[in-house]
Amino acid sequence: MNMLWILMLSGEGEHKGGLLDIDPGLMIWTIITFVVLLVLLKFLAWGPIIEMLQEREGKIRSSLEEAEKARREAAELMGRNNEILAKAERDAQDIARRAKETAEKIAHDIAEKAKVDATKLVETAKKEIESEKQNALSSLRQEVAEMAIQAAGKILAVNLDADKHKKLVDDFIKTIPSSRN
């Protein structure tokens, strides 16, 4: 083949015309070669290429469908997650509200118990004070009676027995109005 080109370039051999001249024999062989090349490409290259492209298109379509399905599932999961979070927040607020109510009730109960205990303590203290007052008054009466007997005994210089003197003073003390405040 190289020899043919060399001969054509050197101008030797059979030369029918220029490069742009039309040669019907060459044209027919070029068309036949082109058609044979197209048929070979169709069966050997285009078929597998188109088959591969269709397979790839199917994979892409399948991947897109899977991606859409995953997106829908993710959106559904996100919705469920939001619902769960909202419910958890409502539950937390409910728990906090109940804890606050319980704490307020306990504080109120403690305050009421403290008031009751304080009232009882005051009443007990009042009773003890009244009891001590009565004891003190009784003791004071007894001492006053003894002192009165001694004073009366010295004044009268009469010797009365102690029981009679005591009875006399007790009667006198009973006639005196007593203050109980």
Solvent accessible surface area in square Angstrom, and as a share of the most:
residue,aa,sasa,rsa
1,M,174,0.78
2,N,117,0.60
3,M,128,0.57
4,L,100,0.50
5,W,131,0.46
6,I,102,0.52
7,L,65,0.32
8,M,90,0.40
9,L,148,0.74
10,S,69,0.44
11,G,54,0.52
12,E,109,0.49
13,G,60,0.58
14,E,159,0.71
15,H,118,0.53
16,K,176,0.75
17,G,25,0.24
18,G,47,0.45
19,L,164,0.82
20,L,170,0.85
21,D,88,0.46
22,I,138,0.70
23,D,68,0.35
24,P,89,0.56
25,G,37,0.35
26,L,116,0.57
27,M,92,0.41
28,I,100,0.51
29,W,167,0.58
30,T,79,0.46
31,I,98,0.50
32,I,79,0.40
33,T,84,0.49
34,F,117,0.49
35,V,75,0.43
36,V,78,0.45
37,L,90,0.45
38,L,64,0.32
39,V,75,0.43
40,L,89,0.44
41,L,66,0.33
42,K,112,0.48
43,F,144,0.60
44,L,127,0.63
45,A,30,0.23
46,W,116,0.41
47,G,35,0.33
48,P,71,0.45
49,I,78,0.40
50,I,92,0.47
51,E,116,0.52
52,M,115,0.52
53,L,98,0.49
54,Q,114,0.51
55,E,102,0.46
56,R,153,0.56
57,E,87,0.39
58,G,32,0.31
59,K,124,0.52
60,I,88,0.44
61,R,130,0.47
62,S,48,0.31
63,S,64,0.41
64,L,117,0.58
65,E,109,0.49
66,E,114,0.51
67,A,58,0.45
68,E,68,0.31
69,K,113,0.48
70,A,56,0.43
71,R,137,0.50
72,R,130,0.47
73,E,87,0.39
74,A,57,0.44
75,A,58,0.45
76,E,92,0.41
77,L,105,0.52
78,M,118,0.53
79,G,30,0.29
80,R,124,0.45
81,N,70,0.36
82,N,82,0.42
83,E,119,0.53
84,I,114,0.58
85,L,105,0.52
86,A,43,0.34
87,K,112,0.47
88,A,53,0.41
89,E,107,0.48
90,R,143,0.52
91,D,62,0.32
92,A,58,0.45
93,Q,111,0.49
94,D,47,0.24
95,I,103,0.52
96,A,61,0.47
97,R,120,0.44
98,R,122,0.45
99,A,57,0.44
100,K,132,0.56
101,E,87,0.39
102,T,72,0.42
103,A,58,0.45
104,E,97,0.43
105,K,130,0.55
106,I,91,0.46
107,A,59,0.46
108,H,111,0.50
109,D,65,0.34
110,I,109,0.55
111,A,47,0.36
112,E,73,0.33
113,K,130,0.55
114,A,56,0.44
115,K,126,0.53
116,V,75,0.43
117,D,67,0.35
118,A,50,0.39
119,T,81,0.47
120,K,127,0.54
121,L,128,0.63
122,V,77,0.44
123,E,79,0.36
124,T,66,0.38
125,A,43,0.33
126,K,118,0.50
127,K,141,0.60
128,E,105,0.47
129,I,116,0.59
130,E,75,0.34
131,S,56,0.36
132,E,114,0.51
133,K,50,0.21
134,Q,62,0.28
135,N,89,0.45
136,A,61,0.47
137,L,48,0.24
138,S,64,0.41
139,S,54,0.35
140,L,102,0.51
141,R,91,0.33
142,Q,92,0.41
143,E,95,0.43
144,V,68,0.39
145,A,2,0.02
146,E,93,0.42
147,M,127,0.57
148,A,36,0.28
149,I,28,0.14
150,Q,118,0.52
151,A,49,0.38
152,A,29,0.23
153,G,22,0.21
154,K,169,0.72
155,I,138,0.70
156,L,96,0.48
157,A,88,0.68
158,V,77,0.44
159,N,149,0.76
160,L,62,0.31
161,D,78,0.40
162,A,74,0.57
163,D,114,0.59
164,K,129,0.55
165,H,9,0.04
166,K,87,0.37
167,K,136,0.58
168,L,106,0.53
169,V,12,0.07
170,D,52,0.27
171,D,65,0.34
172,F,132,0.55
173,I,28,0.14
174,K,163,0.69
175,T,103,0.60
176,I,85,0.43
177,P,123,0.77
178,S,58,0.37
179,S,89,0.58
180,R,152,0.56
181,N,172,0.88
